[in-house]
Every structure is written in C-alpha cells, then in structure tokens.
Amino acid sequence: MFAVNKNRRKKVTKAAAAHRDSLKKSLEHRLELARANGNETLVRKLEAEADYLRLD
C-alpha cells in the first residue's frame, strides 16, 4: 500500500511540474509577443501574472 501511495505521489508531483513548465513557457511566449508589439500595458499585466504564479 505504501508503494502505491509513493508511486501516485511521484506521478502527481511530475504532473504538477509539467503543468508549471507549460504555464511558464506559455507566459514567456505571451510576454515576448507583447514586448514585440510594444504593448506595455499587457507586458505589465503578464509580469504581474508571473509574480502571482511565482514563475519568474
């Protein structure tokens, strides 16, 4: 039973890390586009989102 819980915990941890990586990659791409388009308002909002999610 403990092995099952340990394996499940590893899978959940791995999935959570993959989700965070996906969020970070998406946010970085959105920031890149906002900067390229000179949209400073959106850049500030995305930077605030990164701070909130602690992705920086």
PDB file of N, CA, C and O in Angstrom:
ATOM      1  N   MET A   1       0.818  -1.194   0.000  1.00  0.00           N
ATOM      2  CA  MET A   1       0.000   0.000   0.000  1.00  0.00           C
ATOM      3  C   MET A   1       0.862   1.258   0.000  1.00  0.00           C
ATOM      4  O   MET A   1       0.538   2.231  -0.682  1.00  0.00           O
ATOM      5  N   PHE A   2       1.945   1.246   0.753  1.00  0.00           N
ATOM      6  CA  PHE A   2       2.807   2.428   0.790  1.00  0.00           C
ATOM      7  C   PHE A   2       3.470   2.675  -0.555  1.00  0.00           C
ATOM      8  O   PHE A   2       3.673   3.824  -0.947  1.00  0.00           O
ATOM      9  N   ALA A   3       3.808   1.604  -1.265  1.00  0.00           N
ATOM     10  CA  ALA A   3       4.426   1.747  -2.581  1.00  0.00           C
ATOM     11  C   ALA A   3       3.457   2.399  -3.558  1.00  0.00           C
ATOM     12  O   ALA A   3       3.862   3.211  -4.391  1.00  0.00           O
ATOM     13  N   VAL A   4       2.187   2.049  -3.459  1.00  0.00           N
ATOM     14  CA  VAL A   4       1.170   2.643  -4.333  1.00  0.00           C
ATOM     15  C   VAL A   4       1.073   4.140  -4.065  1.00  0.00           C
ATOM     16  O   VAL A   4       1.053   4.939  -5.002  1.00  0.00           O
ATOM     17  N   ASN A   5       1.014   4.524  -2.797  1.00  0.00           N
ATOM     18  CA  ASN A   5       0.940   5.944  -2.450  1.00  0.00           C
ATOM     19  C   ASN A   5       2.183   6.688  -2.912  1.00  0.00           C
ATOM     20  O   ASN A   5       2.090   7.817  -3.394  1.00  0.00           O
ATOM     21  N   LYS A   6       3.336   6.068  -2.770  1.00  0.00           N
ATOM     22  CA  LYS A   6       4.590   6.701  -3.179  1.00  0.00           C
ATOM     23  C   LYS A   6       4.612   6.901  -4.690  1.00  0.00           C
ATOM     24  O   LYS A   6       5.010   7.960  -5.174  1.00  0.00           O
ATOM     25  N   ASN A   7       4.184   5.879  -5.436  1.00  0.00           N
ATOM     26  CA  ASN A   7       4.141   5.993  -6.895  1.00  0.00           C
ATOM     27  C   ASN A   7       3.144   7.055  -7.336  1.00  0.00           C
ATOM     28  O   ASN A   7       3.421   7.833  -8.249  1.00  0.00           O
ATOM     29  N   ARG A   8       1.999   7.087  -6.696  1.00  0.00           N
ATOM     30  CA  ARG A   8       0.989   8.094  -7.037  1.00  0.00           C
ATOM     31  C   ARG A   8       1.512   9.495  -6.745  1.00  0.00           C
ATOM     32  O   ARG A   8       1.329  10.412  -7.546  1.00  0.00           O
ATOM     33  N   ARG A   9       2.159   9.655  -5.604  1.00  0.00           N
ATOM     34  CA  ARG A   9       2.713  10.961  -5.238  1.00  0.00           C
ATOM     35  C   ARG A   9       3.751  11.404  -6.263  1.00  0.00           C
ATOM     36  O   ARG A   9       3.795  12.578  -6.630  1.00  0.00           O
ATOM     37  N   LYS A  10       4.588  10.474  -6.729  1.00  0.00           N
ATOM     38  CA  LYS A  10       5.592  10.806  -7.744  1.00  0.00           C
ATOM     39  C   LYS A  10       4.922  11.261  -9.036  1.00  0.00           C
ATOM     40  O   LYS A  10       5.357  12.228  -9.661  1.00  0.00           O
ATOM     41  N   LYS A  11       3.859  10.558  -9.433  1.00  0.00           N
ATOM     42  CA  LYS A  11       3.147  10.923 -10.661  1.00  0.00           C
ATOM     43  C   LYS A  11       2.490  12.290 -10.532  1.00  0.00           C
ATOM     44  O   LYS A  11       2.530  13.095 -11.463  1.00  0.00           O
ATOM     45  N   VAL A  12       1.892  12.548  -9.387  1.00  0.00           N
ATOM     46  CA  VAL A  12       1.242  13.840  -9.160  1.00  0.00           C
ATOM     47  C   VAL A  12       2.281  14.957  -9.162  1.00  0.00           C
ATOM     48  O   VAL A  12       2.057  16.015  -9.751  1.00  0.00           O
ATOM     49  N   THR A  13       3.403  14.727  -8.511  1.00  0.00           N
ATOM     50  CA  THR A  13       4.477  15.720  -8.476  1.00  0.00           C
ATOM     51  C   THR A  13       5.011  15.985  -9.877  1.00  0.00           C
ATOM     52  O   THR A  13       5.258  17.134 -10.246  1.00  0.00           O
ATOM     53  N   LYS A  14       5.187  14.927 -10.651  1.00  0.00           N
ATOM     54  CA  LYS A  14       5.688  15.066 -12.023  1.00  0.00           C
ATOM     55  C   LYS A  14       4.681  15.827 -12.887  1.00  0.00           C
ATOM     56  O   LYS A  14       5.069  16.682 -13.683  1.00  0.00           O
ATOM     57  N   ALA A  15       3.401  15.522 -12.733  1.00  0.00           N
ATOM     58  CA  ALA A  15       2.363  16.218 -13.494  1.00  0.00           C
ATOM     59  C   ALA A  15       2.308  17.696 -13.110  1.00  0.00           C
ATOM     60  O   ALA A  15       2.154  18.556 -13.977  1.00  0.00           O
ATOM     61  N   ALA A  16       2.433  17.990 -11.832  1.00  0.00           N
ATOM     62  CA  ALA A  16       2.409  19.384 -11.371  1.00  0.00           C
ATOM     63  C   ALA A  16       3.594  20.158 -11.940  1.00  0.00           C
ATOM     64  O   ALA A  16       3.449  21.314 -12.339  1.00  0.00           O
ATOM     65  N   ALA A  17       4.757  19.528 -11.978  1.00  0.00           N
ATOM     66  CA  ALA A  17       5.948  20.178 -12.536  1.00  0.00           C
ATOM     67  C   ALA A  17       5.764  20.430 -14.030  1.00  0.00           C
ATOM     68  O   ALA A  17       6.137  21.489 -14.534  1.00  0.00           O
ATOM     69  N   ALA A  18       5.192  19.465 -14.730  1.00  0.00           N
ATOM     70  CA  ALA A  18       4.949  19.624 -16.166  1.00  0.00           C
ATOM     71  C   ALA A  18       3.954  20.757 -16.406  1.00  0.00           C
ATOM     72  O   ALA A  18       4.104  21.528 -17.354  1.00  0.00           O
ATOM     73  N   HIS A  19       2.951  20.857 -15.559  1.00  0.00           N
ATOM     74  CA  HIS A  19       1.957  21.923 -15.689  1.00  0.00           C
ATOM     75  C   HIS A  19       2.602  23.286 -15.469  1.00  0.00           C
ATOM     76  O   HIS A  19       2.348  24.224 -16.226  1.00  0.00           O
ATOM     77  N   ARG A  20       3.428  23.400 -14.447  1.00  0.00           N
ATOM     78  CA  ARG A  20       4.141  24.664 -14.187  1.00  0.00           C
ATOM     79  C   ARG A  20       5.046  25.036 -15.353  1.00  0.00           C
ATOM     80  O   ARG A  20       5.102  26.198 -15.753  1.00  0.00           O
ATOM     81  N   ASP A  21       5.750  24.057 -15.894  1.00  0.00           N
ATOM     82  CA  ASP A  21       6.622  24.316 -17.043  1.00  0.00           C
ATOM     83  C   ASP A  21       5.811  24.819 -18.233  1.00  0.00           C
ATOM     84  O   ASP A  21       6.233  25.732 -18.943  1.00  0.00           O
ATOM     85  N   SER A  22       4.654  24.220 -18.440  1.00  0.00           N
ATOM     86  CA  SER A  22       3.778  24.639 -19.531  1.00  0.00           C
ATOM     87  C   SER A  22       3.277  26.065 -19.316  1.00  0.00           C
ATOM     88  O   SER A  22       3.265  26.871 -20.246  1.00  0.00           O
ATOM     89  N   LEU A  23       2.864  26.372 -18.091  1.00  0.00           N
ATOM     90  CA  LEU A  23       2.421  27.734 -17.774  1.00  0.00           C
ATOM     91  C   LEU A  23       3.535  28.744 -18.016  1.00  0.00           C
ATOM     92  O   LEU A  23       3.310  29.806 -18.597  1.00  0.00           O
ATOM     93  N   LYS A  24       4.734  28.402 -17.567  1.00  0.00           N
ATOM     94  CA  LYS A  24       5.874  29.307 -17.714  1.00  0.00           C
ATOM     95  C   LYS A  24       6.204  29.538 -19.184  1.00  0.00           C
ATOM     96  O   LYS A  24       6.434  30.673 -19.601  1.00  0.00           O
ATOM     97  N   LYS A  25       6.226  28.470 -19.962  1.00  0.00           N
ATOM     98  CA  LYS A  25       6.540  28.585 -21.386  1.00  0.00           C
ATOM     99  C   LYS A  25       5.497  29.445 -22.100  1.00  0.00           C
ATOM    100  O   LYS A  25       5.843  30.295 -22.921  1.00  0.00           O
ATOM    101  N   SER A  26       4.234  29.223 -21.786  1.00  0.00           N
ATOM    102  CA  SER A  26       3.158  29.998 -22.392  1.00  0.00           C
ATOM    103  C   SER A  26       3.265  31.473 -22.012  1.00  0.00           C
ATOM    104  O   SER A  26       3.131  32.352 -22.864  1.00  0.00           O
ATOM    105  N   LEU A  27       3.504  31.735 -20.747  1.00  0.00           N
ATOM    106  CA  LEU A  27       3.619  33.113 -20.276  1.00  0.00           C
ATOM    107  C   LEU A  27       4.822  33.809 -20.907  1.00  0.00           C
ATOM    108  O   LEU A  27       4.726  34.974 -21.294  1.00  0.00           O
ATOM    109  N   GLU A  28       5.941  33.117 -21.012  1.00  0.00           N
ATOM    110  CA  GLU A  28       7.127  33.703 -21.645  1.00  0.00           C
ATOM    111  C   GLU A  28       6.845  34.052 -23.100  1.00  0.00           C
ATOM    112  O   GLU A  28       7.279  35.097 -23.587  1.00  0.00           O
ATOM    113  N   HIS A  29       6.121  33.182 -23.792  1.00  0.00           N
ATOM    114  CA  HIS A  29       5.779  33.441 -25.194  1.00  0.00           C
ATOM    115  C   HIS A  29       4.852  34.653 -25.300  1.00  0.00           C
ATOM    116  O   HIS A  29       5.046  35.513 -26.159  1.00  0.00           O
ATOM    117  N   ARG A  30       3.855  34.716 -24.432  1.00  0.00           N
ATOM    118  CA  ARG A  30       2.936  35.850 -24.442  1.00  0.00           C
ATOM    119  C   ARG A  30       3.671  37.153 -24.137  1.00  0.00           C
ATOM    120  O   ARG A  30       3.381  38.185 -24.743  1.00  0.00           O
ATOM    121  N   LEU A  31       4.622  37.110 -23.200  1.00  0.00           N
ATOM    122  CA  LEU A  31       5.425  38.301 -22.887  1.00  0.00           C
ATOM    123  C   LEU A  31       6.260  38.729 -24.088  1.00  0.00           C
ATOM    124  O   LEU A  31       6.360  39.915 -24.402  1.00  0.00           O
ATOM    125  N   GLU A  32       6.853  37.753 -24.749  1.00  0.00           N
ATOM    126  CA  GLU A  32       7.670  38.043 -25.930  1.00  0.00           C
ATOM    127  C   GLU A  32       6.837  38.747 -27.002  1.00  0.00           C
ATOM    128  O   GLU A  32       7.284  39.726 -27.599  1.00  0.00           O
ATOM    129  N   LEU A  33       5.638  38.250 -27.239  1.00  0.00           N
ATOM    130  CA  LEU A  33       4.765  38.865 -28.239  1.00  0.00           C
ATOM    131  C   LEU A  33       4.318  40.260 -27.814  1.00  0.00           C
ATOM    132  O   LEU A  33       4.289  41.179 -28.633  1.00  0.00           O
ATOM    133  N   ALA A  34       3.973  40.423 -26.548  1.00  0.00           N
ATOM    134  CA  ALA A  34       3.540  41.733 -26.056  1.00  0.00           C
ATOM    135  C   ALA A  34       4.668  42.754 -26.189  1.00  0.00           C
ATOM    136  O   ALA A  34       4.436  43.897 -26.585  1.00  0.00           O
ATOM    137  N   ARG A  35       5.879  42.340 -25.860  1.00  0.00           N
ATOM    138  CA  ARG A  35       7.035  43.249 -25.989  1.00  0.00           C
ATOM    139  C   ARG A  35       7.298  43.581 -27.455  1.00  0.00           C
ATOM    140  O   ARG A  35       7.571  44.731 -27.796  1.00  0.00           O
ATOM    141  N   ALA A  36       7.215  42.573 -28.316  1.00  0.00           N
ATOM    142  CA  ALA A  36       7.457  42.789 -29.747  1.00  0.00           C
ATOM    143  C   ALA A  36       6.435  43.752 -30.341  1.00  0.00           C
ATOM    144  O   ALA A  36       6.747  44.506 -31.262  1.00  0.00           O
ATOM    145  N   ASN A  37       5.221  43.723 -29.813  1.00  0.00           N
ATOM    146  CA  ASN A  37       4.163  44.601 -30.309  1.00  0.00           C
ATOM    147  C   ASN A  37       4.121  45.937 -29.580  1.00  0.00           C
ATOM    148  O   ASN A  37       3.285  46.787 -29.888  1.00  0.00           O
ATOM    149  N   GLY A  38       5.018  46.127 -28.615  1.00  0.00           N
ATOM    150  CA  GLY A  38       5.071  47.385 -27.881  1.00  0.00           C
ATOM    151  C   GLY A  38       3.878  47.607 -26.964  1.00  0.00           C
ATOM    152  O   GLY A  38       3.547  48.749 -26.644  1.00  0.00           O
ATOM    153  N   ASN A  39       3.236  46.538 -26.542  1.00  0.00           N
ATOM    154  CA  ASN A  39       2.059  46.641 -25.683  1.00  0.00           C
ATOM    155  C   ASN A  39       2.492  46.610 -24.215  1.00  0.00           C
ATOM    156  O   ASN A  39       2.475  45.563 -23.567  1.00  0.00           O
ATOM    157  N   GLU A  40       2.877  47.778 -23.711  1.00  0.00           N
ATOM    158  CA  GLU A  40       3.406  47.871 -22.351  1.00  0.00           C
ATOM    159  C   GLU A  40       2.365  47.539 -21.283  1.00  0.00           C
ATOM    160  O   GLU A  40       2.703  47.002 -20.228  1.00  0.00           O
ATOM    161  N   THR A  41       1.112  47.857 -21.556  1.00  0.00           N
ATOM    162  CA  THR A  41       0.054  47.527 -20.594  1.00  0.00           C
ATOM    163  C   THR A  41      -0.035  46.020 -20.410  1.00  0.00           C
ATOM    164  O   THR A  41      -0.104  45.527 -19.284  1.00  0.00           O
ATOM    165  N   LEU A  42      -0.033  45.295 -21.515  1.00  0.00           N
ATOM    166  CA  LEU A  42      -0.094  43.835 -21.448  1.00  0.00           C
ATOM    167  C   LEU A  42       1.175  43.265 -20.820  1.00  0.00           C
ATOM    168  O   LEU A  42       1.110  42.298 -20.060  1.00  0.00           O
ATOM    169  N   VAL A  43       2.327  43.858 -21.130  1.00  0.00           N
ATOM    170  CA  VAL A  43       3.589  43.401 -20.530  1.00  0.00           C
ATOM    171  C   VAL A  43       3.499  43.493 -19.012  1.00  0.00           C
ATOM    172  O   VAL A  43       3.867  42.551 -18.309  1.00  0.00           O
ATOM    173  N   ARG A  44       3.013  44.621 -18.505  1.00  0.00           N
ATOM    174  CA  ARG A  44       2.887  44.791 -17.049  1.00  0.00           C
ATOM    175  C   ARG A  44       1.919  43.773 -16.449  1.00  0.00           C
ATOM    176  O   ARG A  44       2.178  43.224 -15.379  1.00  0.00           O
ATOM    177  N   LYS A  45       0.813  43.525 -17.131  1.00  0.00           N
ATOM    178  CA  LYS A  45      -0.163  42.545 -16.635  1.00  0.00           C
ATOM    179  C   LYS A  45       0.432  41.139 -16.620  1.00  0.00           C
ATOM    180  O   LYS A  45       0.224  40.383 -15.670  1.00  0.00           O
ATOM    181  N   LEU A  46       1.161  40.793 -17.661  1.00  0.00           N
ATOM    182  CA  LEU A  46       1.772  39.464 -17.727  1.00  0.00           C
ATOM    183  C   LEU A  46       2.880  39.316 -16.689  1.00  0.00           C
ATOM    184  O   LEU A  46       3.050  38.246 -16.105  1.00  0.00           O
ATOM    185  N   GLU A  47       3.632  40.389 -16.460  1.00  0.00           N
ATOM    186  CA  GLU A  47       4.656  40.344 -15.415  1.00  0.00           C
ATOM    187  C   GLU A  47       4.008  40.175 -14.038  1.00  0.00           C
ATOM    188  O   GLU A  47       4.536  39.465 -13.182  1.00  0.00           O
ATOM    189  N   ALA A  48       2.868  40.828 -13.831  1.00  0.00           N
ATOM    190  CA  ALA A  48       2.135  40.670 -12.570  1.00  0.00           C
ATOM    191  C   ALA A  48       1.627  39.234 -12.438  1.00  0.00           C
ATOM    192  O   ALA A  48       1.641  38.664 -11.347  1.00  0.00           O
ATOM    193  N   GLU A  49       1.184  38.660 -13.542  1.00  0.00           N
ATOM    194  CA  GLU A  49       0.730  37.263 -13.529  1.00  0.00           C
ATOM    195  C   GLU A  49       1.887  36.332 -13.162  1.00  0.00           C
ATOM    196  O   GLU A  49       1.712  35.393 -12.384  1.00  0.00           O
ATOM    197  N   ALA A  50       3.060  36.595 -13.722  1.00  0.00           N
ATOM    198  CA  ALA A  50       4.241  35.779 -13.413  1.00  0.00           C
ATOM    199  C   ALA A  50       4.594  35.896 -11.930  1.00  0.00           C
ATOM    200  O   ALA A  50       4.939  34.903 -11.289  1.00  0.00           O
ATOM    201  N   ASP A  51       4.506  37.109 -11.392  1.00  0.00           N
ATOM    202  CA  ASP A  51       4.771  37.303  -9.960  1.00  0.00           C
ATOM    203  C   ASP A  51       3.759  36.530  -9.118  1.00  0.00           C
ATOM    204  O   ASP A  51       4.120  35.869  -8.144  1.00  0.00           O
ATOM    205  N   TYR A  52       2.490  36.622  -9.509  1.00  0.00           N
ATOM    206  CA  TYR A  52       1.432  35.933  -8.766  1.00  0.00           C
ATOM    207  C   TYR A  52       1.651  34.418  -8.773  1.00  0.00           C
ATOM    208  O   TYR A  52       1.474  33.746  -7.757  1.00  0.00           O
ATOM    209  N   LEU A  53       2.034  33.900  -9.929  1.00  0.00           N
ATOM    210  CA  LEU A  53       2.268  32.459 -10.067  1.00  0.00           C
ATOM    211  C   LEU A  53       3.672  32.060  -9.633  1.00  0.00           C
ATOM    212  O   LEU A  53       4.011  30.877  -9.591  1.00  0.00           O
ATOM    213  N   ARG A  54       4.479  33.063  -9.312  1.00  0.00           N
ATOM    214  CA  ARG A  54       5.881  32.847  -8.915  1.00  0.00           C
ATOM    215  C   ARG A  54       6.631  32.039  -9.969  1.00  0.00           C
ATOM    216  O   ARG A  54       7.302  31.053  -9.665  1.00  0.00           O
ATOM    217  N   LEU A  55       6.495  32.490 -11.220  1.00  0.00           N
ATOM    218  CA  LEU A  55       7.135  31.794 -12.334  1.00  0.00           C
ATOM    219  C   LEU A  55       8.438  32.450 -12.764  1.00  0.00           C
ATOM    220  O   LEU A  55       9.137  31.915 -13.624  1.00  0.00           O
ATOM    221  N   ASP A  56       8.775  33.582 -12.194  1.00  0.00           N
ATOM    222  CA  ASP A  56       9.988  34.285 -12.638  1.00  0.00           C
ATOM    223  C   ASP A  56      11.228  33.781 -11.984  1.00  0.00           C
ATOM    224  O   ASP A  56      12.319  34.279 -12.262  1.00  0.00           O
TER     225      ASP A  56
END
